[in-house]
Amino acid sequence: MPNYSESERTDLVFRALAESRRRAMVARLAVGPATVSELATGVSLPTVLQHLGVLEDAGIVTTSKLGRTRTVSLVPGALDGAATWLAAQRTPAERQADRLAAHLEGDTP
């Protein structure tokens, strides 16, 4: 993967995860590595390969080939930047909701 800034890597991850089939692949791979054939269940092989290419370009997955079998694995920590960004966005909103709840509870007889 090219040398991207943290912000650029986070953008790539969000773009890659914007598609539901890719999110499903990531969810499956969170359980453990899978072959391309396993990931292709119910989906055409060219479609799976295209989605895997996007996930690889974003640095989310890596593939290895042994003989004729291609195995896909999640890259440890690949989603950390996106998770950190999301957590930072939730915190102010949660504080605002807490303040609103406290205000409403104070106004309730």
Secondary structure, 3 states (H helix, E strand, C coil): CCCCCHHHHHHHHHHHCCCHHHHHHHHHHHHCCEEHHHHCCCCCHHHHHHHHHHHHHCCCEEEEEECCEEEEEECCCCCHHHHHHHHHHHHHHHHHHHHHHHHHHHHCC
